[in-house]
Amino acid sequence: MATASAKKWWKNAIIYQIYPRSFCDSNGDGIGDIPGIISKLHYLKSLGVDAIWLSPVYPSPGYDNGYDISDYKGINPEFGTMEDMERLISRAKRLGIKIIMDLVINHTSDEHEWFKKALAGDPKYRDYYFFRDKPNNWGSLFGSSTWTKTENGDYFLHLFSEKQPDLNWQNPDVYNEITDIMRFWLDKGISGFRCDVINIIYKNSLENGRPRLILKGREHYLNTEGCHELLKRFNTEVWSKYKTFIVGETILVTPDDAKLLCDENRGELDAIFFFEHMDVDSRGGVKWFKKRYRPHKLIGVLDKWQCALEFPANYLENHDQIRSVNHFGNTKEFWEKSAKLLCGLNLTLKGIPFIYEGEEIGMTNGDFRGLRDIKDIESYNINKAMKRLLLAHSIRRKLILRTSRDNARTPVQWNSSENAGFTTGTPWLKINSNSSFINIETESKDDNSILNFYKKMIEFRKASQAIQEGSYRKIAAPSDVYIFTRESRDERLYIYCNLTSYGRSVEFYGDRIVFGNYTEDDWDPFYLKPYEFRIVASNI
């Protein structure tokens, strides 16, 4: 295992997430694919990214859009072939872009051969999963039951959908199968994994959970010691043999939990995704029920995690979250300004910035008209749960259209042509009507566009030792204004972020403004306009 002081490639990397189904369709079937990704590699290179994180491209029935995997060593024919995948890895490498794949190992698809053999009664494969005569009282992350009855009369466990049976990580055969899969892909030349819901994979027991409103039973599977031991073994026996970056998606983690998971000296994960900042406008941690978004809450959460971790994985949107400009910005009056502000914030925080496809042009939530436009299985499960609570259709519709994961899954808007240049066929998910002006081709021609702001900000970040490697410290500021420093031995920068639709008076630090989303003849050093972002340099 590398020492804590060893320099690793990912520490200064900018990582771009691709949701393959929605990125670029090369063959006109309406579904994005691997050849489509290959065709856009030069675009990604021009943007300045160092690595691509691919959401699942494995064979899958598609019940949960690829997070129900039926073959971990194959490629979904919808996305292409193994030869296409190998070509993507090779061509990306030539451009200096690394590939990170999604690794979903809490569960498989119910159409995986292992589970089919388990249902058929094969004793070896039955022990790959959890079968019991009676269900316990655990709660599901998808709002449904966690146990499904089989034709034989027993039940199997699934923390997510009934199409996603959980793996039994107490079985050493499961460990051997999954580590073999890891080596298979690492030997093909990928550079790491994003590990799906990694902190819940190990179940200590199947006893009933304590009474609680959300996720009853989680004390038996959340951040267990067995999970830590598995991660250490993965690292020692597989990941450390390659120059990998391993980032874990984690649920319900505290900073103390996160420190255990990604402390380099413990040898588990390199970084983790946390969700606390995504829930600043959620009631009781339930994202479907919103309260008023208050920017100072976001600032408080970001500051807490910046102080807690050495290398936070920073993101403001992904395939499971609504668009950041809708979430934290103002799409009605200050769409462009707030998108640029969020770009600056994400790329100046300490840690590893992740950019989600379309974020770099300010893509907004889907303009869905009704539930029939939604494809996301989570949304349909929540709709059923809301029906059981006797919520009216109009309320369910409003909540789901505002919060559905499909808001971030609408196809990337490449140009202003029909179907936004994404496909020559019928797109699998409705394309936003604002693609007529929010698109990559149009923005690439405008020096003041969001896209070109991203390019300039990425270039600035890569030239700044303070942003790449410097310390972080929050400065006292007016409510809803985030001011912090990034400081290295030779450089001190003050970052100003007005996260509101109102002007704010501020105290001025430093001696010259070096970057921002302002116009040079229109700035006041002691006043921040709505959603204004600026970087101010100070002599050391």
Summary of the structure (lengths in Angstrom):
residues: 540
radius of gyration: 23.0
end to end distance: 36.8
largest distance: 74.9
contacts: 1824
relative contact order: 0.10
helix: 36%
strand: 16%
